[in-house]
Amino acid sequence: MVLKNDTVGNIKRVEKAKDGVDTSATETKGTVLIHSVEQLENYAKTEEAKIEELIKAIVDSGAKVIVSGGAVGEMALHFCERHKKF
């Protein structure tokens, strides 16, 4: 596969990559009304858990490479690099 731009993460080369997954929606969007510090902390933990769950599901599917047509959020990138996928 030839990519027009450089990769976003630290992983620059993958050998024998046979699988690819397009994940265009790893960044949450919308409006959340938060009234307290506890709500903010719970929201952040929930968002982090959901993104980790998404990346873990891709890893568990056996995919070695993730190709995204859109921007990848910092948290999603963190979990991709943690699992050595990107």
CNS distance restraints for C-alpha pairs under 8 A (distance, minus, plus):
assign (resid   7 and name CA) (resid  11 and name CA) 7.56 0.50 0.50
assign (resid   7 and name CA) (resid  12 and name CA) 6.34 0.50 0.50
assign (resid   9 and name CA) (resid  77 and name CA) 6.78 0.50 0.50
assign (resid   9 and name CA) (resid  81 and name CA) 7.03 0.50 0.50
assign (resid   9 and name CA) (resid  86 and name CA) 6.90 0.50 0.50
assign (resid  10 and name CA) (resid  81 and name CA) 7.31 0.50 0.50
assign (resid  11 and name CA) (resid  81 and name CA) 7.48 0.50 0.50
assign (resid  11 and name CA) (resid  84 and name CA) 7.42 0.50 0.50
assign (resid  11 and name CA) (resid  85 and name CA) 7.75 0.50 0.50
assign (resid  11 and name CA) (resid  86 and name CA) 6.55 0.50 0.50
assign (resid  14 and name CA) (resid  64 and name CA) 7.79 0.50 0.50
assign (resid  14 and name CA) (resid  65 and name CA) 7.69 0.50 0.50
assign (resid  17 and name CA) (resid  63 and name CA) 7.88 0.50 0.50
assign (resid  17 and name CA) (resid  64 and name CA) 5.55 0.50 0.50
assign (resid  17 and name CA) (resid  65 and name CA) 6.49 0.50 0.50
assign (resid  18 and name CA) (resid  63 and name CA) 7.60 0.50 0.50
assign (resid  18 and name CA) (resid  64 and name CA) 7.14 0.50 0.50
assign (resid  19 and name CA) (resid  62 and name CA) 7.50 0.50 0.50
assign (resid  19 and name CA) (resid  63 and name CA) 4.88 0.50 0.50
assign (resid  19 and name CA) (resid  64 and name CA) 5.89 0.50 0.50
assign (resid  19 and name CA) (resid  65 and name CA) 6.28 0.50 0.50
assign (resid  20 and name CA) (resid  63 and name CA) 5.93 0.50 0.50
assign (resid  20 and name CA) (resid  64 and name CA) 6.87 0.50 0.50
assign (resid  20 and name CA) (resid  65 and name CA) 5.16 0.50 0.50
assign (resid  20 and name CA) (resid  66 and name CA) 5.37 0.50 0.50
assign (resid  20 and name CA) (resid  67 and name CA) 6.39 0.50 0.50
assign (resid  21 and name CA) (resid  58 and name CA) 7.59 0.50 0.50
assign (resid  21 and name CA) (resid  63 and name CA) 7.02 0.50 0.50
assign (resid  21 and name CA) (resid  65 and name CA) 7.01 0.50 0.50
assign (resid  21 and name CA) (resid  66 and name CA) 5.04 0.50 0.50
assign (resid  21 and name CA) (resid  67 and name CA) 6.01 0.50 0.50
assign (resid  21 and name CA) (resid  68 and name CA) 7.77 0.50 0.50
assign (resid  22 and name CA) (resid  66 and name CA) 6.26 0.50 0.50
assign (resid  22 and name CA) (resid  67 and name CA) 5.22 0.50 0.50
assign (resid  22 and name CA) (resid  68 and name CA) 5.08 0.50 0.50
assign (resid  22 and name CA) (resid  69 and name CA) 7.10 0.50 0.50
assign (resid  23 and name CA) (resid  66 and name CA) 7.37 0.50 0.50
assign (resid  23 and name CA) (resid  67 and name CA) 7.12 0.50 0.50
assign (resid  23 and name CA) (resid  68 and name CA) 5.43 0.50 0.50
assign (resid  23 and name CA) (resid  69 and name CA) 7.67 0.50 0.50
assign (resid  24 and name CA) (resid  68 and name CA) 5.57 0.50 0.50
assign (resid  24 and name CA) (resid  69 and name CA) 5.98 0.50 0.50
assign (resid  24 and name CA) (resid  70 and name CA) 5.46 0.50 0.50
assign (resid  24 and name CA) (resid  71 and name CA) 7.44 0.50 0.50
assign (resid  24 and name CA) (resid  72 and name CA) 7.73 0.50 0.50
assign (resid  25 and name CA) (resid  70 and name CA) 7.91 0.50 0.50
assign (resid  26 and name CA) (resid  51 and name CA) 6.86 0.50 0.50
assign (resid  26 and name CA) (resid  72 and name CA) 6.31 0.50 0.50
assign (resid  26 and name CA) (resid  73 and name CA) 6.40 0.50 0.50
assign (resid  26 and name CA) (resid  76 and name CA) 6.37 0.50 0.50
assign (resid  27 and name CA) (resid  72 and name CA) 6.78 0.50 0.50
assign (resid  27 and name CA) (resid  73 and name CA) 5.37 0.50 0.50
assign (resid  27 and name CA) (resid  76 and name CA) 7.75 0.50 0.50
assign (resid  28 and name CA) (resid  47 and name CA) 7.99 0.50 0.50
assign (resid  34 and name CA) (resid  39 and name CA) 6.01 0.50 0.50
assign (resid  34 and name CA) (resid  40 and name CA) 6.24 0.50 0.50
assign (resid  35 and name CA) (resid  39 and name CA) 6.74 0.50 0.50
assign (resid  35 and name CA) (resid  40 and name CA) 7.98 0.50 0.50
assign (resid  36 and name CA) (resid  40 and name CA) 6.48 0.50 0.50
assign (resid  37 and name CA) (resid  41 and name CA) 6.21 0.50 0.50
assign (resid  38 and name CA) (resid  42 and name CA) 6.10 0.50 0.50
assign (resid  39 and name CA) (resid  43 and name CA) 6.01 0.50 0.50
assign (resid  40 and name CA) (resid  44 and name CA) 6.19 0.50 0.50
assign (resid  41 and name CA) (resid  45 and name CA) 6.24 0.50 0.50
assign (resid  42 and name CA) (resid  46 and name CA) 6.07 0.50 0.50
assign (resid  43 and name CA) (resid  47 and name CA) 6.08 0.50 0.50
assign (resid  44 and name CA) (resid  48 and name CA) 6.14 0.50 0.50
assign (resid  45 and name CA) (resid  49 and name CA) 6.11 0.50 0.50
assign (resid  46 and name CA) (resid  50 and name CA) 6.20 0.50 0.50
assign (resid  47 and name CA) (resid  51 and name CA) 6.31 0.50 0.50
assign (resid  48 and name CA) (resid  52 and name CA) 6.12 0.50 0.50
assign (resid  48 and name CA) (resid  75 and name CA) 7.12 0.50 0.50
assign (resid  49 and name CA) (resid  53 and name CA) 6.02 0.50 0.50
assign (resid  50 and name CA) (resid  54 and name CA) 6.24 0.50 0.50
assign (resid  51 and name CA) (resid  55 and name CA) 6.29 0.50 0.50
assign (resid  51 and name CA) (resid  75 and name CA) 7.32 0.50 0.50
assign (resid  51 and name CA) (resid  76 and name CA) 6.11 0.50 0.50
assign (resid  51 and name CA) (resid  79 and name CA) 7.95 0.50 0.50
assign (resid  52 and name CA) (resid  56 and name CA) 5.91 0.50 0.50
assign (resid  52 and name CA) (resid  76 and name CA) 7.19 0.50 0.50
assign (resid  52 and name CA) (resid  79 and name CA) 6.13 0.50 0.50
assign (resid  53 and name CA) (resid  57 and name CA) 6.09 0.50 0.50
assign (resid  54 and name CA) (resid  58 and name CA) 6.50 0.50 0.50
assign (resid  55 and name CA) (resid  59 and name CA) 6.23 0.50 0.50
assign (resid  55 and name CA) (resid  76 and name CA) 7.16 0.50 0.50
assign (resid  55 and name CA) (resid  79 and name CA) 6.57 0.50 0.50
assign (resid  55 and name CA) (resid  80 and name CA) 6.50 0.50 0.50
assign (resid  56 and name CA) (resid  60 and name CA) 5.96 0.50 0.50
assign (resid  56 and name CA) (resid  83 and name CA) 7.89 0.50 0.50
assign (resid  57 and name CA) (resid  61 and name CA) 6.18 0.50 0.50
assign (resid  58 and name CA) (resid  62 and name CA) 7.04 0.50 0.50
assign (resid  58 and name CA) (resid  63 and name CA) 6.25 0.50 0.50
assign (resid  59 and name CA) (resid  63 and name CA) 5.75 0.50 0.50
assign (resid  59 and name CA) (resid  64 and name CA) 7.32 0.50 0.50
assign (resid  59 and name CA) (resid  83 and name CA) 7.26 0.50 0.50
assign (resid  59 and name CA) (resid  85 and name CA) 7.37 0.50 0.50
assign (resid  64 and name CA) (resid  85 and name CA) 5.88 0.50 0.50
assign (resid  64 and name CA) (resid  86 and name CA) 7.42 0.50 0.50
assign (resid  65 and name CA) (resid  85 and name CA) 5.68 0.50 0.50
assign (resid  65 and name CA) (resid  86 and name CA) 5.05 0.50 0.50
assign (resid  66 and name CA) (resid  85 and name CA) 6.66 0.50 0.50
assign (resid  66 and name CA) (resid  86 and name CA) 4.98 0.50 0.50
assign (resid  67 and name CA) (resid  86 and name CA) 7.19 0.50 0.50
assign (resid  68 and name CA) (resid  72 and name CA) 7.33 0.50 0.50
assign (resid  72 and name CA) (resid  76 and name CA) 6.47 0.50 0.50
assign (resid  72 and name CA) (resid  77 and name CA) 6.44 0.50 0.50
assign (resid  73 and name CA) (resid  77 and name CA) 6.19 0.50 0.50
assign (resid  74 and name CA) (resid  78 and name CA) 6.10 0.50 0.50
assign (resid  75 and name CA) (resid  79 and name CA) 6.45 0.50 0.50
assign (resid  76 and name CA) (resid  80 and name CA) 6.17 0.50 0.50
assign (resid  77 and name CA) (resid  81 and name CA) 6.15 0.50 0.50
assign (resid  78 and name CA) (resid  82 and name CA) 6.13 0.50 0.50
assign (resid  79 and name CA) (resid  83 and name CA) 6.20 0.50 0.50
assign (resid  80 and name CA) (resid  84 and name CA) 5.90 0.50 0.50
assign (resid  80 and name CA) (resid  85 and name CA) 4.88 0.50 0.50
assign (resid  80 and name CA) (resid  86 and name CA) 6.01 0.50 0.50
assign (resid  81 and name CA) (resid  85 and name CA) 5.85 0.50 0.50
assign (resid  81 and name CA) (resid  86 and name CA) 6.96 0.50 0.50
